[in-house]
Structure formats: C-alpha cells, structure tokens
Amino acid sequence: MGKLIGIDLGTTNSCVAVIEGGASASGPEITVIPNSEGARTTPSVVAFTEGGERLVGQIAKRQAATNPTRTVHAVKRLMGRKWAEEDVQKQISNVSYTIAEHENGDAWIELNGQHLSPPEISSMVLRTLKETAEKYLGEPVSEAIITVPAYFDDAQRQSTKDAGKIAGLDVQRILNEPTAAALAYGLDKKDARRIAVYDLGGGTFDISVLELSGGVFAVKGTGGDTHLGGEDFDVRLIDALAEEFEKQHAVDLRKDRMALQRLREAAEKAKHELSSALETEINIPFIATTASGPLHFERTIKRSELEILTIDLIDRTVEACRRLLDDIGVSPVDIDDVVLVGGMTRMPAVQRAVKTFFGRDAHKGVNPDEVVAVGAAIQGAAMAGTIDEVLLLDVAPLSIGVETGGGVFTALIPRNTTIPTERSEIFTTSVDGQTFVPVHVLQGERQMAEDNRSLAHFELTGIPPAPRGVPKIQVAFAVDADGILSVEAKDLGTGKAQSVTVRPTSGLTEGEIKQLVASGEQFRETDQLRKELAEATNQAETLIYTSEQAIEGYGEIVGEEATAVIRQEIAGLREALESGADLDAIREAYSRLEEATYAVAQAIYGDE
C-alpha cells in the first residue's frame, strides 16, 4: 500500500494531510499539505467560466461575485439529499446558483442547462486535493481516508464515497469528523480520558463523546445536525443587512444574484473579523442602481449584533450536546476535555456557550481547521502500517430499521450502536403462496416509517410457495466501519441465501459513477492541455519580447542576415499565437526562434 492521504472534505474549506516516515520519539511526522497558493486549506468552491474552464478553490472563490450563477459552494449540504427536503428548499433561496430536482428526486446543480450531481461537484474538489498531494509527495496517490460529519446518514456517506471514486480515489475508509479530531488530539496521550468533540463547521454540527484508553478510541455516542453551521450564521447576517437596506432604499439585494454574492462575501468577512474585533466595517460600493443613481452599502456592525442574531443557532448546538449526554448517561462534569473543531468555534459566543455548558475551557492544543484532516491522515498511516495500529470503535449515528405493519418504523440497529455491527430479523409472508417478501429499509428516529429517511426498497424473491406465515426469511442488516449498510437474506426453510446490495433510493448508479470517472479523466487531460498551452503561450510572449529587445540593442553586432532571420521567426511565432495554433505548432515556432536568437548570445558572449 502506498501513501494513504487524509482528506477533510468540508462545506466551506477542505484540507489534505499525510504522515511521512514512521513513528519517531517525538511522534509521527504529520504534514498538512499546502496548495499551489501556499494555503493549508482550500475553499470547497467550484466555478465554470463562459469559456468552459473549470476553476477550483481560491481562484473560483475570487471570481464568485462576477460569475455568481456558475459558482457552486456549500455543495456538501446537498450530498445524498432530496430536492423536496425542507433544508434543501432553504438553501435554494440562499445561494446564487440554481438547485434543480433530478429525475430521481435528488437535489442537483443546474448550470446553463447542464445538470451536475453533488458528488460530481465534490469530486472536483477532491481531485484538486489529490493533485496537491501528488505534487508534494512526488508520486501518484490513489488511496485516501475521507471524513464526513458523524451525523451523516447512509445516503450521504454513499454520496461521499462516490465522489471519491469519481475523483480517482480508492476510499479506504469513511471516517467520522469528530473521531478523526479525537485521533489527532489523543494519539500521544496514554492515560484514560473521556472527551467531547464539539464540531461546528461551515455546514454541519456534530457532538461526540469518546473514551480514550491505551490506544483504543471508543465512541460512546454522537449527535448533531447536518444542516447547522457557519453558512446559517452567514445567512442570518445577510438577511438582517438586506432587510435594513430594503427599508432604506426599497431594493431587495437578495433578488439580484450578483449583489447577493457580494453581500455574502462581505458578511462572511465581517463574521471572521468579529471573532477578534468588537466591531467592523462593511463597505460595498455600487451594490445596486436605481433611477436616481447608484447605491452603496456602508455599515458598521458590532460583535454584539452578530451574537444577538445567531443566539438561537448557538443554543441549538448546546441542546444537541444536552440530548447526547442524556442519551449515554454522562454528565458534563464527567468530561475531561472538550475539543473544538471547525472554523465557527473561533466565535467568542460559541466558546462561551461551550464553557458554560461543560463547566471548563475548551482544549486549545489543536488547529480547528486542520485537526480533522490530521486525524484522517493518522488513520491512513495506521491502515498502511506506517505507524502503530489504532483501534477505533465508532457508532451508528442514526437508527436503522424496516417498515412493519401499519407503517410503523421498527429499529433493528439503534443509534449509537458500536460499529461494525450486524443484526437480524425474521420476516415471513402475509399471503398464501407468496414467493417474495418486500422490505423497506429506513433510517431515523421517528415512530412512523414515512417520517424517516428511506434508504432502499427491495424484494426477496424465489421463496417456495407456502401458506402465509410459514416461510421464515432471516434478513441480516450489517453496518460496516464506514457506517454504510448492506443486507443479506436467507430462507431458513431451504437454506438458500441471497445477498442484496442496498443502495440508497437516491444517488448515482454504478454506471453513472463509471461514466463520471471516465469523463473526469478526460477532463483532467483537457485541463492539463489547457495549462500547458497557457504556459507555452506565456513563454512564447516572453521570448518574443526579449528577442525584439536583443536585436534592437545588438543588431549591428549580430549582423543584418542573422537579424532578418530572427525577425522572420518572431513573426512566425507571433502568427502561431494569434491564429490559435495548437500546442505542437507553438512549441515548434518557439524552438525555431530560440535557435535563431542563439546567434545574438554568441555574438555578445562568444563561447564563454
């Protein structure tokens, strides 16, 4: 097994880390890999230009205000989601791009009539992180650990795994973000400790309690909200500022996608600044135009205003903490350390709320933006044998079960059950001579089946005809270490076994994934060609400039004949650039000019 990288695929930013070498006296050598711009995190933003170019990361984020409808952010919130879900409908009104309903009911992104799935968009971010790691390591990377919120359901985990596959990665493990953070926090700690990981990121909130002892990381329980994060804090501020502007000028900035994007960027910047300052200025010139002229947005916002606007969001995280501790029978005073994860935990009001609830200051020894990727890299190194193996005992975040008579949800695997796990149930027929049994698999915590998340419908066929109630069909539900479900069925009467592959009722088919993998490779080649063409063009323009300067200053030394040849080759290279010639033609013209200008160097420097 080669290098196994750890990837934190975030709502707002993503991060990739790796462990190099083996464990030393001071512990493993962990590297958070910087991207091409030198930053240790990469914005989870993908943009598509009018010319068909695909941009990922900071370069995509920078042009979002001028290209709002083709710039996609916060796509993690759409992974494995149905378009009709209430949370998705809220997101539709808060983003500048179009979220459309796919034929299977999923939420997809629509760009100029083209429909892209959330895993496909996420795969573009993952591919960029993969290439970042390959450039740093100097070798191909094909295997990765990818993290997800602990509260992600089966469909969301499957979508994340699909995104990795499309990006050309063999996803060795889907790891819960709080568990990854606990790995990074506790790898060097030998004494037994009970910790709480409070993870408030850009799009999701998780709270997990783990017990660490002798290299064993046991998750005792997890809770949270997959649609509560920094994006919601931004929306609160955006709505307040937009409503205030509308009262003053009778213009709703949220109805203009470009104005909304500019306001979003300003609100996000202000939120960050208010974590360290008590007030900050928001200044957006020419944000709108009316009959009386252009309008500008100028506003001083105080930290206290932001805290008042978002106090209920912070309270929701505290309530989730309280529910989890009640579920697992643990009191806040039983927690030895609280680890903060996610950029939103830098907000002073969040830190105060955590301190008030747990009765202690949070642990400050980890970087909230990088700790999840570091933990994923540690798990990867353990799986690859680079460091001593660590034992992770994670849990199922939500109950998994089936629909039974009267539309009731019967849980077979209760939430917070340690995984991997397997549970079985005996099914039978309800009609004489019935040769199949329909099974509806669901995930959630509600009493009625219709109120929970449908994972799959399937039928167990080939049952010998018999009076109703006679056949005994054992259905085993297995949740693997990634938290993904599979089902196996066995007719106890005949001994006939049947494996059933359960894929969510939403999501991509295997055929669609293979097609996207192939097109991704094709796109990668196109991107590489475009990059090489841009570099060749830049080099050619530089050579033309330096050649013209050389013959201008040293033409008499070189001689008329050589000068004429250089001018001719300059004209040829310029024509190749202006006519849109292919890469080979540009390189050929470049080589001829480079060879011709060698005469200038010879005349000036001789054979030295």
C-alpha positions as CSV (number, residue, x, y, z in Angstrom):
1,M,0.0,0.0,0.0
2,G,1.4,3.4,-1.0
3,K,0.9,6.8,0.7
4,L,-2.7,7.0,2.2
5,I,-3.7,10.6,2.5
6,G,-6.3,12.0,4.8
7,I,-8.9,14.4,3.4
8,D,-11.3,16.7,5.3
9,L,-14.0,17.4,2.7
10,G,-15.5,20.5,4.3
11,T,-18.6,22.6,3.5
12,T,-16.6,25.8,3.3
13,N,-12.9,24.7,3.2
14,S,-11.2,21.4,2.6
15,C,-7.8,20.1,3.8
16,V,-5.4,17.3,3.0
17,A,-2.7,15.8,5.2
18,V,-0.3,12.9,5.2
19,I,2.1,11.1,7.5
20,E,5.6,10.7,6.2
21,G,8.1,8.2,7.5
22,G,7.4,6.2,10.6
23,A,6.8,7.0,14.2
24,S,9.7,8.7,16.0
25,A,10.5,9.5,19.6
26,S,8.5,12.7,19.2
27,G,5.6,11.0,17.4
28,P,4.7,10.6,13.7
29,E,5.7,13.4,11.3
30,I,2.3,14.8,10.2
31,T,2.2,17.3,7.3
32,V,-0.8,19.4,6.3
33,I,-0.1,19.8,2.6
34,P,-0.3,23.4,1.3
35,N,-2.0,24.0,-2.0
36,S,-0.4,25.8,-5.0
37,E,-1.1,29.2,-3.4
38,G,0.6,28.2,-0.2
39,A,-2.6,28.0,1.8
40,R,-3.2,25.0,4.1
41,T,-6.9,24.8,3.4
42,T,-8.7,25.1,0.0
43,P,-12.1,26.6,-0.4
44,S,-14.7,24.0,-1.4
45,V,-15.8,26.1,-4.3
46,V,-16.1,25.1,-8.0
47,A,-16.7,27.6,-10.8
48,F,-17.3,27.2,-14.5
49,T,-16.3,30.1,-16.8
50,E,-18.1,31.1,-20.0
51,G,-15.2,29.6,-22.0
52,G,-15.8,26.2,-20.4
53,E,-12.9,26.4,-18.0
54,R,-13.3,24.7,-14.6
55,L,-11.9,26.5,-11.5
56,V,-11.5,25.0,-8.1
57,G,-10.6,26.6,-4.7
58,Q,-9.5,30.1,-4.1
59,I,-9.4,31.1,-7.7
60,A,-13.0,30.0,-8.0
61,K,-14.0,31.9,-4.9
62,R,-12.3,35.1,-6.1
63,Q,-14.4,35.4,-9.2
64,A,-17.7,34.4,-7.5
65,A,-19.0,38.0,-7.4
66,T,-18.6,38.4,-11.2
67,N,-19.8,34.9,-12.0
68,P,-22.4,34.1,-9.3
69,T,-24.7,31.8,-11.2
70,R,-21.9,29.4,-12.2
71,T,-20.0,29.3,-8.9
72,V,-21.0,26.5,-6.6
73,H,-20.3,26.5,-2.9
74,A,-21.6,24.6,0.1
75,V,-22.4,21.6,-2.1
76,K,-21.7,19.3,0.9
77,R,-25.2,20.3,2.2
78,L,-26.7,18.7,-0.9
79,M,-24.9,15.3,-0.7
80,G,-27.5,12.5,-0.6
81,R,-30.3,14.9,-0.3
82,K,-33.7,15.1,-1.9
83,W,-34.8,18.3,-3.6
84,A,-38.1,18.5,-1.8
85,E,-36.5,18.4,1.7
86,E,-37.1,21.4,3.8
87,D,-33.4,22.1,4.4
88,V,-32.7,22.0,0.7
89,Q,-35.5,24.4,0.0
90,K,-34.0,26.8,2.4
91,Q,-30.6,26.6,0.7
92,I,-32.2,27.2,-2.7
93,S,-33.1,30.8,-1.6
94,N,-29.7,31.4,-0.1
95,V,-27.4,30.6,-3.0
96,S,-26.7,32.4,-6.3
97,Y,-26.6,29.2,-8.4
98,T,-29.6,27.0,-9.4
99,I,-30.5,23.9,-7.4
100,A,-32.8,21.7,-9.5
101,E,-34.7,18.4,-9.0
102,H,-33.2,15.4,-10.7
103,E,-35.4,12.7,-12.2
104,N,-34.8,10.5,-9.1
105,G,-35.8,13.3,-6.8
106,D,-32.3,14.3,-5.7
107,A,-31.1,17.8,-5.4
108,W,-28.7,18.5,-8.3
109,I,-27.0,21.7,-9.6
110,E,-28.1,23.2,-12.9
111,L,-25.6,25.2,-14.9
112,N,-26.6,26.6,-18.3
113,G,-28.9,23.6,-18.9
114,Q,-26.3,21.1,-17.8
115,H,-27.1,19.1,-14.6
116,L,-24.4,18.1,-12.2
117,S,-24.7,15.9,-9.2
118,P,-23.3,17.0,-5.8
119,P,-20.9,14.0,-5.8
120,E,-19.6,15.2,-9.2
121,I,-19.0,18.7,-7.9
122,S,-17.4,17.4,-4.7
123,S,-15.2,15.1,-6.8
124,M,-13.7,18.2,-8.5
125,V,-12.5,19.5,-5.0
126,L,-11.2,16.0,-4.1
127,R,-9.3,15.7,-7.4
128,T,-7.6,19.1,-6.7
129,L,-6.6,17.9,-3.2
130,K,-5.4,14.6,-4.8
131,E,-3.2,16.5,-7.3
132,T,-1.9,18.8,-4.5
133,A,-0.8,15.7,-2.5
134,E,0.8,14.1,-5.6
135,K,2.7,17.3,-6.4
136,Y,4.0,17.5,-2.8
137,L,4.9,13.8,-2.5
138,G,6.3,13.4,-6.0
139,E,4.4,10.2,-6.6
140,P,0.8,9.1,-7.6
141,V,-1.8,8.9,-4.9
142,S,-4.7,6.6,-5.3
143,E,-5.9,5.8,-1.7
144,A,-7.5,8.1,0.8
145,I,-9.4,8.4,4.1
146,I,-12.3,10.9,3.7
147,T,-14.1,12.3,6.6
148,V,-17.8,13.1,7.0
149,P,-20.0,14.6,9.7
150,A,-20.8,11.9,12.3
151,Y,-24.5,12.6,11.8
152,F,-24.4,11.8,8.0
153,D,-26.9,9.1,7.1
154,D,-26.3,6.2,4.7
155,A,-27.2,8.1,1.6
156,Q,-24.8,11.0,2.5
157,R,-22.0,8.6,3.2
158,Q,-22.6,6.7,-0.1
159,S,-22.5,10.0,-1.9
160,T,-19.2,11.0,-0.3
161,K,-17.7,7.6,-1.3
162,D,-19.0,8.1,-4.8
163,A,-17.3,11.5,-5.0
164,G,-14.0,9.9,-4.1
165,K,-14.4,7.2,-6.7
166,I,-15.2,9.8,-9.4
167,A,-12.0,11.7,-8.3
168,G,-9.9,8.6,-8.9
169,L,-9.5,7.7,-5.3
170,D,-9.9,4.4,-3.7
171,V,-11.7,5.4,-0.4
172,Q,-10.3,3.1,2.2
173,R,-12.4,4.4,5.0
174,I,-15.2,6.9,5.6
175,L,-14.3,8.4,9.0
176,N,-16.5,10.5,11.2
177,E,-15.0,14.0,11.7
178,P,-15.2,14.1,15.5
179,T,-13.5,10.7,15.6
180,A,-10.7,12.0,13.3
181,A,-10.3,15.0,15.6
182,A,-10.1,12.7,18.6
183,L,-7.3,10.8,16.9
184,A,-5.3,13.9,16.3
185,Y,-5.9,15.1,19.9
186,G,-5.3,11.8,21.7
187,L,-2.7,9.9,19.8
188,D,0.1,10.8,22.2
189,K,-2.0,10.5,25.4
190,K,-1.5,7.4,27.4
191,D,-3.9,8.0,30.3
192,A,-7.6,7.2,30.1
193,R,-9.7,10.2,29.3
194,R,-13.3,10.9,28.3
195,I,-13.5,13.8,25.8
196,A,-16.3,15.6,24.0
197,V,-15.6,16.8,20.4
198,Y,-17.7,19.9,19.6
199,D,-17.6,20.3,15.8
200,L,-19.2,23.3,14.3
201,G,-18.1,23.7,10.7
202,G,-19.4,25.5,7.7
203,G,-22.5,23.4,7.1
204,T,-22.8,20.8,9.9
205,F,-22.7,20.4,13.6
206,D,-21.6,17.3,15.5
207,I,-21.1,16.5,19.1
208,S,-19.4,13.2,20.0
209,V,-18.2,11.7,23.3
210,L,-15.3,9.4,23.2
211,E,-13.3,7.4,25.7
212,L,-9.5,7.1,25.1
213,S,-7.5,4.4,26.8
214,G,-4.4,2.5,25.8
215,G,-4.6,3.3,22.1
216,V,-8.3,2.5,21.9
217,F,-10.7,5.3,20.7
218,A,-14.2,4.3,21.7
219,V,-17.1,6.5,20.6
220,K,-19.8,6.3,23.3
221,G,-22.3,8.4,21.4
222,T,-22.8,11.0,18.7
223,G,-25.4,13.6,17.9
224,G,-25.8,16.8,15.9
225,D,-27.5,18.5,13.0
226,T,-26.4,18.1,9.3
227,H,-27.9,21.4,8.4
228,L,-26.5,23.8,11.1
229,G,-23.2,25.6,10.5
230,G,-21.3,28.7,9.6
231,E,-23.5,29.1,6.4
232,D,-26.5,29.6,8.6
233,F,-24.7,32.3,10.6
234,D,-23.9,34.0,7.3
235,V,-27.5,33.8,6.2
236,R,-28.7,35.5,9.4
237,L,-26.3,38.4,8.9
238,I,-27.1,38.6,5.2
239,D,-30.9,38.7,5.8
240,A,-30.5,41.4,8.5
241,L,-28.4,43.6,6.3
242,A,-30.5,43.1,3.2
243,E,-33.8,43.9,5.1
244,E,-32.2,47.0,6.5
245,F,-31.1,48.1,3.0
246,E,-34.5,47.4,1.6
247,K,-36.2,49.6,4.2
248,Q,-33.8,52.4,3.3
249,H,-33.8,52.1,-0.5
250,A,-36.8,49.8,-1.4
251,V,-34.3,47.4,-3.1
252,D,-34.0,43.8,-2.1
253,L,-30.4,42.8,-2.7
254,R,-31.3,39.1,-2.3
255,K,-33.2,39.2,-5.7
256,D,-30.0,40.2,-7.6
257,R,-27.6,37.3,-7.7
258,M,-24.5,39.3,-8.2
259,A,-25.5,41.7,-5.3
260,L,-26.3,38.7,-3.1
261,Q,-22.9,37.2,-3.8
262,R,-21.1,40.4,-2.9
263,L,-23.2,40.8,0.2
264,R,-22.4,37.2,1.1
265,E,-18.7,37.7,0.8
266,A,-18.8,40.9,2.9
267,A,-20.9,39.1,5.6
268,E,-18.5,36.2,5.8
269,K,-15.5,38.5,6.1
270,A,-17.3,40.6,8.8
271,K,-18.1,37.4,10.7
272,H,-14.5,36.3,10.7
273,E,-13.2,39.8,11.8
274,L,-15.8,39.9,14.6
275,S,-14.1,36.9,16.2
276,S,-11.1,39.1,17.1
277,A,-12.6,42.6,16.9
278,L,-15.6,44.2,18.7
279,E,-16.8,45.9,15.5
280,T,-16.0,46.0,11.8
281,E,-16.9,48.0,8.7
282,I,-18.9,46.6,5.7
283,N,-18.4,48.7,2.7
284,I,-19.7,47.6,-0.7
285,P,-19.7,50.4,-3.4
286,F,-22.2,50.3,-6.3
287,I,-24.1,47.3,-5.0
288,A,-27.3,48.4,-6.8
289,T,-28.6,51.0,-9.2
290,T,-31.9,52.9,-9.2
291,A,-33.4,55.6,-11.3
292,S,-31.8,58.2,-9.0
293,G,-28.4,56.7,-9.4
294,P,-26.0,54.0,-7.9
295,L,-26.4,52.8,-4.3
296,H,-23.6,52.0,-1.9
297,F,-23.7,49.8,1.2
298,E,-21.9,51.2,4.2
299,R,-22.5,49.8,7.7
300,T,-20.6,49.3,10.9
301,I,-21.6,46.1,12.6
302,K,-20.8,45.1,16.2
303,R,-19.9,41.7,17.6
304,S,-22.9,42.0,19.9
305,E,-25.3,42.4,16.9
306,L,-24.0,39.2,15.3
307,E,-24.3,37.4,18.6
308,I,-27.9,38.5,19.1
309,L,-28.8,37.5,15.5
310,T,-27.4,34.0,16.0
311,I,-28.0,33.2,19.6
312,D,-30.7,30.6,18.8
313,L,-28.3,28.8,16.5
314,I,-25.7,28.5,19.3
315,D,-28.5,27.4,21.6
316,R,-29.3,24.6,19.2
317,T,-25.8,23.2,19.4
318,V,-26.0,23.3,23.2
319,E,-29.3,21.5,23.2
320,A,-27.8,18.8,20.9
321,C,-25.0,18.4,23.5
322,R,-27.5,18.1,26.3
323,R,-29.5,15.4,24.4
324,L,-26.5,13.4,23.7
325,L,-25.2,13.4,27.3
326,D,-28.7,12.4,28.5
327,D,-28.8,9.5,25.9
328,I,-25.5,8.0,27.0
329,G,-25.9,8.7,30.7
330,V,-23.0,11.1,31.1
331,S,-22.9,14.4,33.0
332,P,-20.9,17.5,31.8
333,V,-18.7,17.1,34.9
334,D,-17.7,13.6,33.7
335,I,-16.0,15.1,30.6
336,D,-12.2,15.5,31.0
337,D,-11.6,17.7,27.9
338,V,-13.6,19.5,25.2
339,V,-12.0,19.7,21.8
340,L,-13.3,22.4,19.4
341,V,-13.4,21.6,15.7
342,G,-14.4,23.8,12.8
343,G,-13.9,27.5,12.0
344,M,-17.1,28.6,13.7
345,T,-15.6,27.6,17.1
346,R,-13.4,30.7,16.9
347,M,-16.6,32.8,17.5
348,P,-16.3,34.0,21.2
349,A,-20.0,33.5,21.8
350,V,-19.6,29.8,20.8
351,Q,-16.6,29.4,23.1
352,R,-18.6,31.0,26.0
353,A,-21.6,28.6,25.4
354,V,-19.3,25.6,25.4
355,K,-17.6,26.7,28.6
356,T,-20.9,27.4,30.3
357,F,-22.4,24.0,29.4
358,F,-19.3,21.8,30.1
359,G,-18.0,24.0,33.0
360,R,-14.5,24.2,31.6
361,D,-12.5,26.0,29.0
362,A,-12.0,24.1,25.7
363,H,-8.7,22.4,24.8
364,K,-6.6,24.8,22.7
365,G,-3.9,22.4,21.5
366,V,-5.4,21.7,18.1
367,N,-6.0,23.8,15.0
368,P,-9.8,23.6,14.4
369,D,-9.3,24.0,10.6
370,E,-6.8,21.2,10.2
371,V,-7.4,18.7,13.0
372,V,-9.9,16.6,11.1
373,A,-7.5,16.1,8.1
374,V,-4.7,15.3,10.5
375,G,-6.8,12.7,12.2
376,A,-7.7,11.2,8.9
377,A,-4.0,11.0,7.9
378,I,-3.3,9.2,11.2
379,Q,-5.9,6.6,10.5
380,G,-4.5,6.3,7.0
381,A,-1.0,5.8,8.3
382,A,-2.2,3.2,10.7
383,M,-4.0,1.3,8.0
384,A,-0.9,1.5,5.8
385,G,1.3,0.2,8.6
386,T,3.4,3.4,8.8
387,I,2.5,3.8,12.5
388,D,1.2,1.5,15.2
389,E,-2.4,0.5,14.6
390,V,-5.0,2.4,16.5
391,L,-8.4,0.8,17.4
392,L,-11.4,2.8,16.5
393,L,-14.8,1.8,17.9
394,D,-17.3,4.1,16.2
395,V,-21.1,4.2,16.4
396,A,-24.1,4.3,14.1
397,P,-25.3,7.9,14.2
398,L,-29.0,7.1,13.4
399,S,-31.2,4.1,14.0
400,I,-31.7,1.7,11.0
401,G,-34.7,-0.5,10.6
402,V,-37.7,-1.5,8.5
403,E,-41.3,-0.6,7.9
404,T,-43.7,-3.1,9.5
405,G,-47.4,-3.4,9.6
406,G,-49.4,-0.2,9.8
407,G,-46.5,1.9,8.5
408,V,-44.6,1.6,11.8
409,F,-40.8,2.0,11.9
410,T,-39.1,-0.9,13.7
411,A,-35.5,-0.2,14.5
412,L,-33.1,-3.1,14.2
413,I,-29.9,-1.2,14.8
414,P,-30.5,1.6,17.4
415,R,-28.5,4.8,17.1
416,N,-25.2,4.9,18.9
417,T,-24.7,1.1,18.4
418,T,-21.0,0.3,18.1
419,I,-20.0,-0.4,14.5
420,P,-19.2,-2.5,12.6
421,T,-22.3,-4.5,13.7
422,E,-24.8,-6.9,12.4
423,R,-28.4,-7.5,13.5
424,S,-31.0,-9.9,12.0
425,E,-34.8,-10.1,11.8
426,I,-37.1,-12.9,10.7
427,F,-39.6,-12.0,8.0
428,T,-42.4,-14.1,6.6
429,T,-45.2,-13.9,4.0
430,S,-48.7,-12.4,4.5
431,V,-50.4,-14.1,1.6
432,D,-50.8,-17.8,0.7
433,G,-48.4,-18.9,-2.0
434,Q,-46.4,-15.7,-1.8
435,T,-43.0,-16.1,-3.5
436,F,-41.4,-12.9,-2.4
437,V,-41.2,-10.6,0.6
438,P,-41.0,-6.8,0.1
439,V,-38.6,-5.0,2.5
440,H,-38.4,-1.2,3.1
441,V,-35.2,-0.1,4.8
442,L,-35.2,3.2,6.6
443,Q,-33.0,5.4,8.9
444,G,-34.1,7.9,11.5
445,E,-35.6,8.3,15.0
446,R,-39.3,8.8,14.3
447,Q,-42.1,6.3,15.2
448,M,-43.7,6.2,11.8
449,A,-41.9,4.9,8.6
450,E,-43.0,7.9,6.5
451,D,-41.3,10.3,8.8
452,N,-37.8,8.7,8.4
453,R,-35.3,8.6,5.6
454,S,-36.0,5.9,3.1
455,L,-32.7,4.0,2.2
456,A,-34.0,1.3,-0.1
457,H,-36.9,-0.8,-1.3
458,F,-36.2,-4.3,-2.4
459,E,-37.8,-7.8,-2.7
460,L,-36.6,-11.1,-1.6
461,T,-37.6,-13.5,-4.4
462,G,-37.5,-17.2,-5.1
463,I,-39.4,-18.3,-1.9
464,P,-41.2,-21.6,-2.4
465,P,-45.0,-21.2,-2.4
466,A,-46.4,-22.0,1.1
467,P,-49.3,-20.9,3.3
468,R,-48.9,-17.4,4.7
469,G,-46.7,-17.2,7.8
470,V,-44.9,-20.4,7.1
471,P,-41.7,-19.3,5.3
472,K,-39.0,-18.0,7.6
473,I,-36.7,-15.4,6.0
474,Q,-33.8,-14.2,8.0
475,V,-32.6,-10.8,7.0
476,A,-29.3,-9.6,8.4
477,F,-28.5,-5.9,8.5
478,A,-24.8,-5.2,8.6
479,V,-23.2,-1.7,9.1
480,D,-19.6,-1.6,8.2
481,A,-16.8,0.6,9.6
482,D,-17.8,3.4,7.2
483,G,-21.3,3.4,8.6
484,I,-22.7,2.1,5.3
485,L,-25.4,-0.5,5.3
486,S,-25.6,-3.9,3.4
487,V,-28.2,-6.6,3.7
488,E,-28.1,-10.4,3.4
489,A,-31.2,-12.7,3.3
490,K,-31.6,-16.4,3.9
491,D,-34.6,-18.7,3.6
492,L,-34.3,-20.8,6.8
493,G,-36.5,-23.4,5.3
494,T,-34.4,-24.2,2.2
495,G,-31.1,-22.8,3.4
496,K,-31.0,-20.7,0.2
497,A,-29.0,-17.5,0.8
498,Q,-29.3,-14.3,-1.2
499,S,-27.1,-11.2,-0.9
500,V,-28.8,-8.0,-1.5
501,T,-26.8,-4.9,-2.3
502,V,-28.6,-1.9,-0.8
503,R,-28.0,1.4,-2.5
504,P,-30.0,4.4,-1.3
505,T,-33.1,5.2,-3.3
506,S,-31.3,8.4,-4.3
507,G,-27.8,8.8,-5.5
508,L,-25.7,7.7,-8.5
509,T,-25.9,4.3,-10.1
510,E,-22.7,2.3,-10.7
511,G,-23.0,3.0,-14.4
512,E,-23.2,6.7,-13.8
513,I,-20.2,6.6,-11.5
514,K,-18.1,4.8,-14.1
515,Q,-19.2,7.3,-16.7
516,L,-18.2,10.2,-14.5
517,V,-14.9,8.6,-13.7
518,A,-14.1,8.3,-17.4
519,S,-15.2,11.9,-18.1
520,G,-13.2,13.1,-15.1
521,E,-10.1,11.6,-16.6
522,Q,-10.9,13.1,-20.0
523,F,-11.5,16.5,-18.3
524,R,-8.2,16.1,-16.4
525,E,-6.3,15.6,-19.7
526,T,-8.1,18.7,-21.2
527,D,-7.2,20.7,-18.1
528,Q,-3.6,19.6,-18.4
529,L,-3.5,20.5,-22.1
530,R,-5.1,23.9,-21.4
531,K,-2.5,24.5,-18.7
532,E,0.4,23.5,-21.0
533,L,-1.0,25.8,-23.7
534,A,-1.2,28.7,-21.3
535,E,2.4,28.1,-20.1
536,A,3.7,27.8,-23.7
537,T,1.9,31.0,-24.7
538,N,3.4,32.9,-21.8
539,Q,6.9,31.6,-22.6
540,A,6.4,32.5,-26.3
541,E,5.3,36.0,-25.5
542,T,8.3,36.4,-23.2
543,L,10.7,35.1,-25.8
544,I,9.3,37.4,-28.5
545,Y,9.8,40.4,-26.1
546,T,13.4,39.5,-25.2
547,S,14.3,38.7,-28.8
548,E,13.0,42.1,-30.0
549,Q,14.9,43.8,-27.3
550,A,18.1,41.9,-28.2
551,I,18.1,42.7,-31.9
552,E,17.2,46.3,-31.0
553,G,20.3,46.7,-28.8
554,Y,22.7,44.3,-30.6
555,G,21.5,44.2,-34.2
556,E,24.7,45.7,-35.5
557,I,26.9,43.2,-33.7
558,V,24.8,40.2,-34.9
559,G,24.6,41.4,-38.5
560,E,21.8,42.0,-40.9
561,E,21.4,38.4,-42.1
562,A,21.0,36.9,-38.6
563,T,18.8,39.8,-37.6
564,A,16.5,39.2,-40.6
565,V,16.2,35.5,-39.6
566,I,15.3,36.4,-36.0
567,R,12.6,38.9,-37.2
568,Q,11.2,36.2,-39.5
569,E,11.0,33.7,-36.7
570,I,9.4,36.3,-34.4
571,A,6.7,36.9,-37.0
572,G,6.2,33.2,-37.3
573,L,5.8,32.6,-33.5
574,R,3.5,35.7,-33.2
575,E,1.3,34.4,-36.1
576,A,1.1,31.0,-34.4
577,L,-0.2,32.6,-31.2
578,E,-2.6,35.0,-32.9
579,S,-4.1,32.3,-35.1
580,G,-4.8,30.0,-32.2
581,A,-2.5,27.3,-33.4
582,D,-2.2,24.0,-31.4
583,L,0.4,23.4,-28.7
584,D,2.8,21.5,-31.0
585,A,2.8,24.3,-33.6
586,I,3.5,26.9,-30.9
587,R,6.3,24.8,-29.5
588,E,7.9,24.3,-32.9
589,A,7.8,28.0,-33.7
590,Y,9.2,28.7,-30.2
591,S,12.1,26.3,-30.8
592,R,13.0,28.0,-34.2
593,L,13.0,31.4,-32.6
594,E,15.0,30.2,-29.7
595,E,17.6,28.7,-32.0
596,A,17.8,31.9,-34.1
597,T,18.3,34.1,-31.1
598,Y,21.3,31.9,-30.1
599,A,23.2,33.9,-32.7
600,V,22.7,37.0,-30.5
601,A,24.1,35.3,-27.4
602,Q,27.1,34.0,-29.4
603,A,27.8,37.5,-30.7
604,I,27.6,39.0,-27.3
605,Y,29.3,36.4,-25.1
606,G,31.3,34.3,-27.6
607,D,31.9,30.8,-26.5
608,E,32.0,31.5,-22.7
